[in-house]
């Protein structure tokens, strides 16, 4: 599978190739900050197939957290593109940045539902996890 996408203003573009390792919605409080309050829809894609084809994103990681994630976003328009987790050989790719978000299909699970807000919707029958599923 080859996915292409980028930020709202077009300053940063990427390509992601390979099979999605996970398709999910994340309800964690951190994702709520990034999305403006909604759960975050994402694809977990192999790092080896991901590259930026235009521009360079700005990075941010909290210095007060042990094993903090690194968030990548466009310095011009602020679009959150990816998240990198320490020790995870994958890119957490934000579905809204895909040129064709319909390629996402639907999530396989909802994670970090411990932080779910009453106004968040989880499709009936979707497996849910308070944090991450057991590996």
ZIHUZI-V177970 format. One record per pair of residues at least 24 apart in sequence whose C-alpha atoms are under 7 Angstrom apart, sorted by the first residue. I is the first residue (numbers start at 1). J is the second residue. D is the distance in Angstrom with one decimal. If there is no record, write none. Layout:
# ZIHUZI-V177970
i j d
I J D
I J D
This chain:
# ZIHUZI-V177970
i j d
3 98 7.0
4 98 5.9
4 99 5.9
5 97 5.5
5 98 4.2
5 99 4.6
6 97 5.4
6 98 6.6
7 74 6.4
7 79 5.4
7 81 6.9
7 97 6.0
8 77 6.6
8 79 6.3
9 77 6.0
11 54 6.8
11 55 5.8
12 54 5.1
12 55 4.6
12 56 6.3
12 57 6.6
12 74 6.4
13 52 5.8
13 53 5.4
13 54 4.8
13 55 6.7
14 51 5.6
14 52 4.1
14 53 5.0
14 54 6.9
15 50 5.8
15 51 5.6
15 52 6.4
15 53 6.8
16 45 7.0
16 49 5.4
16 50 4.3
16 51 6.7
17 49 4.6
17 50 6.3
18 45 6.8
18 46 6.4
18 49 6.0
19 45 6.8
20 44 5.6
20 45 5.0
21 45 5.9
23 107 4.9
23 108 5.5
24 107 4.4
24 108 5.5
24 109 5.1
24 110 5.7
25 107 6.2
25 109 6.6
25 110 4.9
25 111 6.3
26 110 5.9
26 111 4.9
26 112 6.0
27 111 6.2
27 112 5.2
27 113 5.4
27 115 5.9
27 116 5.2
28 112 5.0
28 113 6.9
28 115 5.2
28 116 6.9
29 115 5.9
38 120 6.6
39 120 6.9
41 94 6.2
41 95 5.7
42 92 6.3
42 93 5.4
42 94 4.6
42 95 5.1
43 92 5.9
43 93 5.2
43 94 6.6
43 95 6.7
44 90 6.1
44 91 5.7
44 92 4.7
44 93 6.2
45 90 5.4
45 91 5.2
45 92 6.5
45 93 6.9
46 89 6.5
46 90 4.5
46 91 6.2
47 89 5.7
47 90 4.4
47 91 5.4
